[in-house]
Every structure is written in C-alpha cells, then in structure tokens.
Amino acid sequence: MDFNFTDEQKLIRQTVRDFAEREVKPLAQELDEKGEFSVELTKKMGELGLFGMYLPEKYGGQGLDTLSYIIAVEELARIDSSQAATLAAHNSLGIGPLYYFGNEEQKMKYLPKLCTGENLWAFGLTEPDAGSDSRGTKTTAKLVDGKWNINGSKIFITNGASELAAGACVQTVTEKKDDISEFTTIIVDKGTPGFNQIPMHGKMMWRASDTAELYFDNCEVPEENILGKKGQGSKIMLSTLDNGRLSIAAMGLGLARGALEMAVQYSKERKQFGKPISKFQAISFRLADMATKIELAGTLLYKACWLKDAGKSFAKEAAMSKLYCSEIAKEVADDAVQIHGGYGLMKDYPIERFYRDQRLLQIGEGTSEIQKLVIARKVLN
C-alpha cells in the first residue's frame, strides 16, 4: 500500500490552500454574517480550474483523478464550508450526472460552460416530502407533443438560485402503475417558462452558499432534454449520490482539520494558572484524540477515492467515508469549542462558524442513518 501523494496532488493541495487562505479567509466571516453568496469567489474558483477537475480536457476539465478533486474540497473546507459546498455540489451533483449519463450532444452543450465558474448546475432530487426517501418523488413529467410538461417542486437545492445558477437535472415521475413509480431525470435550463428558482435564507450553516427551492408550473422542455433513458432516473440520482458522498466526506475532513488547527493555536496562546492550557493533560489528551480521529477519517476517505479511480466498487466505502468523516467533524468541532471555552461561543472566533457548519454534514446527501442503511446492505449482501 502506498500512502504517498503524487507531486501533482501535493501541488493541488498547496495551491488550493494558498487560495483559501488568501482569497476566502478574509471574506468568510462577513459573508456568513450577511448570508451572502459570493459570485466573485465562485468565479475565482473557476479561474483556478477547480470546476470540472475530473472531466476530460475535451469538455473543459483538467483530466485529474478523484483524489485530486477531493483534496481541493478538503482544503476549502479547512477555511470555509460555504465555498467548499459550492465547489462540491457543482462538481459532484451538478456536473456528475451530465458527464456520466449525458449523450455526447448534451455533454458538449453543457459541460464546457460549467467548468469555467461562469455557470453553476444543480441536482434536483430532494422534495418537501421526499428527503431520505429518494423514491418518494412527486414531481411529475408528462410527454405531450414532443415536450416534457413538468409540475412539482424541489427544496434544499445547492447552487439552485444564484445569478450563476444555469439549471438543474431533475428527478420526475413519468409513469405510475399500481403505486409503483417510474423515475426519469430531465434537464431543465434557467429561463424556461414555468421554472422558478427561489433562494432560501435564514440558514444556520453554509450561510454563504446558495440554497434554493425550485418550482415547476407547467414547465415545458424539449423531449431531448431527457438524461439517460426513460425510467433510469433513480439509477442516475443514486449513482450520483455515491460520488457526492466522497465530497461531503472531504468537507467533514477539511472542517475537522481546520477546527483542530484553531484549537491547537488557541491552547498555546490561552494561559490559565500561569501556563498555556496546552500544558494541561486534559487539553493535550483531547487534542491527541482529535488528531487520531482525523487521521483515521482521512485514511478511509483516501482509500475510497483510490477504489473509485482504480475502477473498483466503492459505494460501501463512500458511505463509510461520508458517515465517519461527518461524525468526526461533529466531534472535533465540539471538542474545539470546548477548548476555546466561552470564546468559542462568540462570532469573533471562527470556530463558532465551524461548529454550525458541521451540522449539515450528517444530513446532506443522505443522513448518517441512511449511510448506515447503505453500509448494512453491502455487509449483509
């Protein structure tokens, strides 16, 4: 087993880390406070080549491996989860379905524009009554005179409503017989009559990312906007989630690393009873536990990426990574707040933002409970 990173992966880590420290960190607290999505930072991430990293160059990508992309997400999350969420959702959930299931015409039409940072794409799966139950979709699509007529709504959709949001891949019900639904994924472009994108505000976490509600009111799109084949929708969306779990795991890992670094720095500076609190065993042992959890989380995630890049089955390991990294992010962020004491509860210290941001990781792209269900099925198979 080789645990070394390639020179290219090391360069990507350093490049994204420098970008996050230089461009993102100075703005993170203000953007969080305002609940404001940054078009400027998103475009800069595009200029850096972070969108479509794993796509072939013919589609505008960098032709990099999965691990390189995951490292980029991790390094952004080390500083700010909102920007990491924009990157992760666009690459995994937005671009992913188009690349893996689109025909050549669709790929050439959409992907080059989505690799520049000028446009973002969304993943239209979750509905008000269909979260963990992906097969509970109620949004319908009927083929009438060569057009799909779509009615319904989606909720909690990342990258769905900013000025850069160019559209979404939407799961719909195209037929229903004996209470059994047939699901089909359809491409819906921004500006299509009957398609409304509404920003959601008042979030506890990821306040500087774009979260939206999508509404379809007799929204008509051409028949050729079908992604994959009719009835293949559930397969497309669930396969996309397998890939997306790696990026959510990377966000958990990066957030945990950032929280540990803050805790270490604070423990060295904060003095009690005449010495830095890092000198007290209660604190140093807590830091040791945090570091050990992070090391284990990283090893599991990187193995899952290796499996994917090697063309091996990785669904179980992706679920394990998402489960473990998100739970570790919660534990490490909580420990970091404890080490900061009362100051950890104040917005002047970024650990307060990290503590809020980690909470979505156990919910988004499949709750921790759903990950355990996926893992259990693989183990029992």
N, C-alpha and C positions, 0 to 999 in steps of 0.2 A: 504494500500500500504506500502510495506517495502522497504526502501531505503538503508538498511544496506548491506554491503558486507559480505560474509562469511569469516571465518578465512582463508580458503584456498585461496580465491580471494585476500585477503589482503596480504597474503604471496607471491603470484604470483606477485602482483604489486611491492612489496618491492624487491623481488629477481631480477626481470627484471630491475627495476630502478637502483639497485646497479650494475648490469651487464652493463647497458648502460653508467652509469657514469664512471665505472672503465675501461671497455674494448673499448667502442665505442667512447666516447667523445674525448679521446686523439688522435684518428686517423681521426676523421670526417673531419676536415678541410683539412688535407693533401690528403685524398682520394678524396675529392671533387675537389681539385685543380688539381690533376692528372687525374681525370675522371677514377679512377681505382676501379674495383670490387674486394672486399676482400674475397678470398677463406677462409682465416684464421678466420675472424669474422663469416662467414657463418657456418663453421664447429663448432665454439664455440657455436653459437645459437642452433645448433643441439644437442650438448653435454648437453646444458641446458634443453633440452626437449621442445623447442619451435616449432618444426616442427611436424605436426600431433597431436597437442594438443587435438583436439576434437575427434580424432579417438579412437575406442576401443583398448584395450591393445593387442588383438589378431592380430591386424595389425601393431603393433609397436607404437601406440599412447598412450596418457595419460588418455584418457577417461574423459576429462574435459568438462565443459559446454561452450557455445558460449561466454558468458561474460568473462570468464577467458582468452580465446584467445584474445578477443578484448582489454582487459586490457593490455596484453603483447604488442600488436601492438601500442597501445596508448603510453606506456612507452618508447618504442624505438623511436617513432616519436617525443617525447618530446626532444630527443637529436639529432637524425639524421634520416631524412626521407628516405635516401637511404637504410639503413639497415631495416627500417620498411617496405619499399616497397618489399624487398627481401622476408621477412617473410610473408607479407600479400598476395603477388601474389602466392607464393608457396603453402600456406595453403588453401586459398580460391579458386583461379583459377586453380592451378596445381593439388593439391590433391583432391579437391572437386568433380570434375566430375568423377574421378576414383572411389571414395568412394561411391557416391550417385547413380551412374549409371553403374558401372562396375559389371561383374559377379564375382563369388567367385574366380575363377581361376585368373582373372585379378587383383583382389584386393590382393591376396596373392603373385602374381608375382611382383607387383609394389610398393604397399604401404609400406611394411616394410623398403625398401631401401630409401624411401622418407621421413622417419621420423627421420633419423639419422643425416642429414646435409651433407651426403656424395654425395647425388644427389639432383638436383632440377628439377622441372617439369614445363612446360609452357602451356599456354592457347592460342591456335591458332585460333583466330577469326578475328581480325582487318586486313583489306587488304588496299592497296593503294587507292582503290575506294570504300571501304566499311568500314566506321568507325561507325558513329551513326546508319547507316542503316545496321543492322546485317544480313538482308536478301538480301543484295547486294553481297554476296559472289560469287566469280568467280572461285575459286579453284575447280577443278573437280576431281572426283574419279570414275573410271570405273572398274567393276569386270571382270577380264579376267583370265581364267584358275585358279580360286581359289585364286587370288591375286587382291588387290586394286591397280590400277595404278593411281597415284596422280600427277597432274600438276597444278601449280599456285604458289602463294606467299602470305606471311603474313608479316605485318610490325608493329613496336612498340610493340614487344612481350617481356614482362619482363621475366627474367630467361631463355632466349632462346638460349644463345650462349657462356656462360662461360664454363670453363673446368668441372664444376659440372652439366651443363645442360644435362639431360639424355633423353629428348624427349618432346613431346607435344601431347595434344589432339587437333585435327584439324577439323574444320568445313569444309565440302566439299559439292559440288553439285553432287549428284549421279544420278539424272534424271531431265529432264526439258521438260515439256509439256505445250504448249500454253503459253509460257513465265512465267510459274509457276514452280519454282524450288523446288526440294526435297532435303533437307539437311540431311546429315549424318555425325556423328562425328567418326573420326578414330584415333587410337593410332599410333603414329609414333616414333620409337626409334632412338636415336642418332646412327650414323654409318650406317644407312640404305642407300644403294646406291641410288643416286639421291636426297638425303635430305641434304641441305646445310644450315648451321647456321652462319649468318654473324653479328658480333657485330656492333651496331650503336654508333657513337661518336659525340661529338660536341653538347651535350645536355645543355640546360640552367639549368635544375633541375635534381634531383636524379642522379647526375653525378657518384656516386659510386655504382649505381645499374646496373644490366646487362640488356640492351635493345637490341633487335635483329630483323633482318629480316630473315625470313625463306623461302627457295626456294625449290620447288618440281619439279624435272625434270624427268618424267617417274619413279617416286619413287614407288617401289613396296613393299607392306606389306601384310602379310597373311590375308585371309578373316576373321579369328577370331579376328583380331585387331579392328573390329567394336566395338564401345562403345554404349551400349544400343541396340536399334533396328534401322534398316534402316528407314530413314525418321524422326527419332526422334532428329536429330541434333539441330534444332533450340530450341526445348524444353530444351535440355540439356544445351546449352550455355546460354540461357536467365535465366534459373533457377540458374545457377552458378553465373551469374551476380548479382542476388538478394542477394546471400550470400556475394559476393565480395564487394557489396556496404557498408556493415557493416564495413569491414576492412578499406576501403577508408575513411569512416566517422571517424573511430578511428584514422587514420593518421592525419586528419584535427584537431580533438580534441587534440591529443597529441602535434602537432605542435603549436597550439594556446596556450596551457598551457606553453610550453617552451618559446614562444615569450613573454607572459605576465611576466613570471618569470624574463626574461632578462630585460624587460622594468622596472619592479619594482626595481630590483637591480641597474640598471643604474640611475634611477631617484633619488635614495637615495644617490648615490655617486657623481653625477654631480651637481656642485654648480654654480649658476648664481645669480647675485645681492646679494651676501653674504649669500645665503642659498641653501639647496638642492632643485632641481627643483620639487621634490615630494611635497614640501610645497605649490606650486602654484596650485590654484584651477583648472586652465586649464589642468594641468597634472594629478592631482588626480582624477578629474572627468572623464578624458579619461580612466584612469586605472579602475575606477569603471564600466564604460561601457564595457570594455574588459572582466572583471571578470564576469559580468552578462551574457554576450553572451556565454561565455564558460560554465557557469553553466547550462544554458538552452540547449546548444548543448549536453552536457553530459547526461542530463536527458532524452532527446529524443532518443539518441543512446542506452542508457542502457535499455530503455523501449522496443526498437525494438529487442534487444538481448533477453530480458525476453520473449517476444512473441514467438520468434523462439524456445527457449528452452522449452517453455510450449506447443509446438506443434500447436500453433495458426498461422493464416495468418499474415505474417509480411512484405510482398512485398511493400505495401504502406509506412509503417514506415521505411523500409530500404531505400527507395528512398528519403523520407523526411530527414532522418538522413544524407545520403550522400550529398544531396543538402545543408542542413543547415550547417553541420559541415565544408564542403569545403568552403562555402561562408564566414563563421565566421573565418576560418583560414586566408582567404584573408584579411578580415577587421582587425583582431587582429595583423597580421604580419605588415600590413601597418601602423597601429597606433604605433606599437613598433618601427618601423623605424623612424617615426616622432618624437617620444620621444628621440631617440638616436641622432636626428639631423644629421649633416654631418657625424658623426662617423658611423651611421647606413648604410651608403653607401660604407663603406670600408670593404674589406675582412678580416681585422684583427678582426672584430666583427662578431660573428656567426649569428647575426640577418640578415645580408646580405644574407647568405645562406638560412635561413628560408624564407625570402621574395621571393627568387627564387623558392624554393622547393614547396611552397604552390600553385604555379600557375597550376601545373598539376592536382591538386585535382578537379578543376572544369571541367576537360576534360576527364581524365581517367575513365574507367569503366562506361561510359555514361556521356555525358556532363550535365551541370546544366539544359540546355534546355530539354534534354531527360528525366531527372528526373521529371521535371515539367509535361512533357507529360504523364509519367507513373502515377504520382500522380493524374493528372486531370482525367485520365481514371478510376481510382479507385473511385474518388469522384463522377464522373458522372454515374458510373455503377448502 
